[in-house]
Amino acid sequence: MSAETANSPGLSNLLYSIIVGLVQGVSEWLPISSKTQVLFVSTILFGIPLDAAYAFGLFMEVGSLFSATFYFRKEILSLFRNRKLLAYLLVVTMVTGIEGVPLYLVSDQLLKGAYNLGLPMMLLGSFLIADGIYIRYSKRRPRTGTLEEMSLKQYVLVGLAQGFAALPGVSRSGMTVSTLLFMGVDPKEAFRLSYLAYIPAAVGGIFTTLLFSRSELTTAFSFFDSTTISAAIVSAALVGVVAISALLRFARRNDVWKVTLILGALAFAIGVLAAIGSI
């Protein structure tokens, strides 16, 4: 599909934009790499070139940023009264930036090579499945840890896990949630801490994309007009609030091993589909 066709007015382009937003709004909070899902969907629906679609996938985090900011607005407003949470976010964000920016800068070269976008999700899924089985049958104490029990070293590890997600196909939420679960953190707390860490990371990621991928974003935006891009962002924001609430409720109501196993199976299945699509 050419840019001229995509830019022509019509209900189909608006519908396609909403679909892109829905994909972003759901996949950001699951261990399936939202930027990769948006890349595939925007390439299929709009014919956006691969490198431009990857940059657009990162830009679409604007919608998810609205979701997280709205959902956690009370915690954000009380941030300076919660020194433990403030320290956690500062350390995680700093480590994420130090690692993530260089990895983002090599992502274009990876996409031009034989890099398969599904393999990182398959590896993460395999790890989560194995961890879920281990939790189910081991005699290790239940994972009930909270932020109050975490150390500076653990903050750094979460930041490293999040920074690694700058690579194509690597899920930010999957990396951070799995790292927190492996540390012994309670599932609901792991999701909460992962989603809170996303907020400053998303701000940094959006600015990094605007700074280093202007030409790719310009190409991607040529396939949209103001109405369709707004529809994509708004739909991502609205669906994201529902997705965050649903996943936190899911983590609270189910055993640790079941949460880990289901997330792993989902990541592996989507990874297989992405791997096939990358061939």
C-alpha positions as CSV (number, residue, x, y, z in Angstrom):
1,M,0.0,0.0,0.0
2,S,1.4,3.4,-1.0
3,A,1.6,6.4,1.2
4,E,-0.9,8.2,-1.1
5,T,-3.4,5.3,-0.7
6,A,-2.9,5.2,3.1
7,N,-3.4,9.0,3.4
8,S,-6.6,9.0,1.4
9,P,-9.7,9.6,3.6
10,G,-11.7,6.5,4.5
11,L,-13.2,4.5,7.2
12,S,-10.7,1.6,6.6
13,N,-7.6,3.8,7.5
14,L,-9.4,4.9,10.7
15,L,-10.2,1.3,11.6
16,Y,-6.7,0.2,10.9
17,S,-5.4,2.9,13.2
18,I,-7.7,1.8,16.0
19,I,-6.5,-1.8,15.5
20,V,-2.9,-0.6,15.8
21,G,-3.8,1.2,19.0
22,L,-5.6,-1.8,20.4
23,V,-2.6,-4.0,19.8
24,Q,-0.3,-1.5,21.5
25,G,-2.8,-1.1,24.4
26,V,-2.9,-4.8,25.2
27,S,0.6,-6.0,24.2
28,E,2.5,-3.4,26.2
29,W,1.5,-5.0,29.5
30,L,2.1,-8.6,28.4
31,P,5.5,-10.4,27.8
32,I,5.1,-10.2,24.0
33,S,7.0,-7.1,23.0
34,S,4.5,-4.4,22.0
35,K,6.9,-2.7,19.6
36,T,7.2,-6.0,17.7
37,Q,3.4,-6.5,17.6
38,V,2.9,-2.9,16.4
39,L,5.7,-3.4,13.8
40,F,3.9,-6.4,12.3
41,V,0.4,-5.0,12.4
42,S,1.4,-1.6,10.9
43,T,3.5,-3.3,8.2
44,I,0.6,-5.5,7.3
45,L,-2.2,-2.9,7.4
46,F,-0.3,0.2,6.1
47,G,2.7,-1.2,4.3
48,I,5.1,0.8,6.5
49,P,8.8,-0.1,5.8
50,L,10.3,-2.3,8.5
51,D,12.7,0.2,10.1
52,A,10.0,2.9,10.1
53,A,7.5,0.5,11.6
54,Y,9.9,-0.3,14.4
55,A,10.4,3.4,15.2
56,F,6.6,3.9,15.0
57,G,6.1,1.0,17.5
58,L,8.3,2.8,20.0
59,F,6.4,6.1,19.4
60,M,3.1,4.4,20.0
61,E,4.2,4.0,23.7
62,V,2.7,7.5,24.0
63,G,-0.7,5.9,24.4
64,S,0.5,3.4,26.9
65,L,2.3,6.1,28.8
66,F,-1.1,7.9,29.3
67,S,-2.6,4.6,30.5
68,A,0.1,4.0,33.2
69,T,0.2,7.6,34.3
70,F,-3.6,7.7,34.7
71,Y,-3.8,4.3,36.5
72,F,-1.0,5.1,38.9
73,R,-1.7,8.8,39.3
74,K,-2.1,8.6,43.1
75,E,1.3,6.9,43.5
76,I,2.9,9.4,41.1
77,L,1.5,12.3,43.1
78,S,2.8,10.9,46.4
79,L,6.1,9.8,44.9
80,F,8.3,12.3,46.9
81,R,6.7,11.0,50.1
82,N,7.6,7.4,49.2
83,R,11.4,7.5,49.2
84,K,11.7,3.8,48.6
85,L,9.7,3.9,45.5
86,L,11.5,7.1,44.3
87,A,14.9,5.5,44.8
88,Y,13.7,2.4,42.9
89,L,12.5,4.4,40.0
90,L,15.6,6.6,39.8
91,V,18.0,3.7,39.9
92,V,16.0,1.5,37.4
93,T,15.6,4.4,35.0
94,M,19.2,5.4,35.1
95,V,20.4,1.9,34.5
96,T,17.8,1.4,31.7
97,G,19.1,4.5,29.9
98,I,22.7,3.7,30.2
99,E,22.1,0.2,28.7
100,G,19.1,0.9,26.5
101,V,20.2,3.8,24.4
102,P,23.3,2.1,22.9
103,L,21.2,-1.1,22.2
104,Y,18.5,1.0,20.5
105,L,21.2,2.6,18.3
106,V,22.2,-0.9,16.9
107,S,18.6,-2.0,16.5
108,D,18.4,-0.7,12.9
109,Q,21.4,-2.8,11.9
110,L,19.8,-5.9,13.5
111,L,16.6,-5.4,11.6
112,K,18.5,-5.2,8.3
113,G,20.3,-8.5,9.0
114,A,19.1,-12.0,9.7
115,Y,17.7,-11.1,13.1
116,N,14.5,-13.0,13.9
117,L,12.1,-11.0,16.0
118,G,10.4,-14.1,17.5
119,L,13.4,-15.7,19.1
120,P,13.7,-13.4,22.1
121,M,10.1,-13.9,23.0
122,M,10.5,-17.7,22.6
123,L,13.5,-17.6,24.9
124,L,11.7,-15.5,27.5
125,G,8.6,-17.7,27.3
126,S,10.8,-20.8,27.8
127,F,12.4,-19.3,30.9
128,L,9.0,-18.3,32.4
129,I,7.6,-21.8,31.7
130,A,10.6,-23.5,33.3
131,D,10.3,-21.0,36.3
132,G,6.6,-21.7,36.7
133,I,7.3,-25.5,36.8
134,Y,10.1,-25.0,39.2
135,I,7.9,-22.9,41.5
136,R,5.1,-25.5,41.3
137,Y,7.2,-28.4,42.4
138,S,10.0,-26.9,44.5
139,K,9.9,-26.4,48.2
140,R,11.2,-22.9,48.0
141,R,9.3,-20.4,50.2
142,P,6.3,-18.6,48.5
143,R,7.2,-15.5,46.5
144,T,5.7,-12.8,48.7
145,G,8.4,-10.2,48.5
146,T,7.6,-6.5,48.2
147,L,9.5,-3.3,47.3
148,E,10.4,-2.7,51.0
149,E,12.5,-5.9,51.0
150,M,14.4,-5.2,47.8
151,S,18.0,-4.0,47.7
152,L,19.9,-1.6,45.5
153,K,21.5,-4.5,43.7
154,Q,18.0,-5.8,42.8
155,Y,17.0,-2.3,41.5
156,V,20.1,-2.5,39.2
157,L,19.1,-5.9,37.9
158,V,15.6,-4.7,37.1
159,G,17.1,-1.7,35.3
160,L,19.4,-4.0,33.3
161,A,16.4,-6.2,32.4
162,Q,14.4,-3.2,31.2
163,G,17.3,-1.7,29.3
164,F,17.7,-5.0,27.4
165,A,14.2,-4.5,26.0
166,A,15.5,-1.8,23.7
167,L,16.4,-4.6,21.3
168,P,13.8,-5.7,18.7
169,G,11.6,-8.5,19.9
170,V,12.5,-8.2,23.5
171,S,9.5,-7.5,25.8
172,R,10.0,-4.8,28.5
173,S,7.2,-6.0,30.7
174,G,8.2,-9.6,30.2
175,M,11.9,-8.9,31.2
176,T,11.0,-6.9,34.2
177,V,8.2,-9.0,35.6
178,S,10.1,-12.2,35.1
179,T,13.2,-10.7,36.8
180,L,11.1,-9.5,39.8
181,L,9.3,-12.9,40.1
182,F,12.7,-14.7,40.0
183,M,13.8,-12.4,42.9
184,G,10.9,-13.7,45.0
185,V,8.6,-10.7,44.6
186,D,4.9,-11.3,44.9
187,P,3.2,-11.4,41.4
188,K,0.9,-8.4,41.9
189,E,3.8,-6.4,43.3
190,A,6.0,-7.5,40.4
191,F,3.4,-6.3,37.9
192,R,3.0,-3.0,39.8
193,L,6.7,-2.3,40.0
194,S,7.2,-3.2,36.4
195,Y,4.4,-0.9,35.2
196,L,5.6,2.0,37.4
197,A,9.1,1.6,36.0
198,Y,7.7,1.8,32.5
199,I,6.5,5.4,33.0
200,P,10.0,7.1,33.1
201,A,11.4,4.5,30.7
202,A,8.7,5.3,28.1
203,V,9.3,9.0,28.4
204,G,13.0,8.4,27.7
205,G,12.3,5.9,24.9
206,I,10.0,8.3,23.1
207,F,12.5,11.1,23.3
208,T,15.3,8.7,22.1
209,T,13.2,7.7,19.2
210,L,12.4,11.3,18.3
211,L,16.1,12.2,18.6
212,F,17.7,9.3,16.7
213,S,15.0,8.1,14.3
214,R,13.5,11.3,12.8
215,S,13.7,10.1,9.2
216,E,12.1,6.7,10.1
217,L,9.3,8.4,12.0
218,T,8.7,10.9,9.2
219,T,8.3,7.9,6.9
220,A,5.9,6.2,9.3
221,F,3.8,9.4,9.8
222,S,3.4,9.8,6.1
223,F,1.0,6.9,6.2
224,F,-1.3,8.7,8.7
225,D,-3.1,11.9,9.1
226,S,-3.9,13.8,12.4
227,T,-7.2,11.9,12.8
228,T,-5.8,8.4,12.3
229,I,-2.7,8.9,14.5
230,S,-4.9,10.4,17.2
231,A,-7.3,7.4,17.0
232,A,-4.3,5.0,17.4
233,I,-3.0,6.8,20.5
234,V,-6.4,7.2,22.2
235,S,-7.4,3.6,21.6
236,A,-4.0,2.5,23.0
237,A,-4.5,4.7,26.1
238,L,-8.1,3.5,26.8
239,V,-7.5,-0.2,26.3
240,G,-4.3,0.1,28.3
241,V,-6.1,1.2,31.5
242,V,-8.4,-1.9,31.2
243,A,-5.4,-4.2,30.5
244,I,-3.4,-3.0,33.5
245,S,-6.4,-3.4,35.8
246,A,-7.1,-6.9,34.4
247,L,-3.5,-8.1,34.7
248,L,-3.1,-6.9,38.3
249,R,-6.4,-8.6,39.2
250,F,-5.2,-11.8,37.4
251,A,-1.9,-11.7,39.4
252,R,-3.7,-11.2,42.7
253,R,-6.2,-14.0,42.2
254,N,-3.9,-16.8,41.0
255,D,-1.0,-18.8,42.4
256,V,2.5,-17.6,41.5
257,W,3.3,-20.7,39.5
258,K,0.1,-20.4,37.5
259,V,0.7,-16.7,36.7
260,T,4.3,-17.5,35.6
261,L,3.4,-20.5,33.5
262,I,0.5,-18.8,31.7
263,L,2.7,-15.7,30.9
264,G,5.4,-18.0,29.6
265,A,3.1,-20.0,27.4
266,L,1.7,-16.8,25.9
267,A,5.2,-15.3,25.3
268,F,6.3,-18.6,23.7
269,A,3.2,-18.9,21.4
270,I,3.5,-15.3,20.2
271,G,7.2,-15.7,19.8
272,V,6.6,-18.7,17.5
273,L,4.2,-16.7,15.4
274,A,6.6,-13.8,15.2
275,A,9.5,-16.1,14.3
276,I,7.4,-17.5,11.4
277,G,6.5,-13.9,10.3
278,S,10.1,-12.9,10.3
279,I,11.2,-15.6,8.0
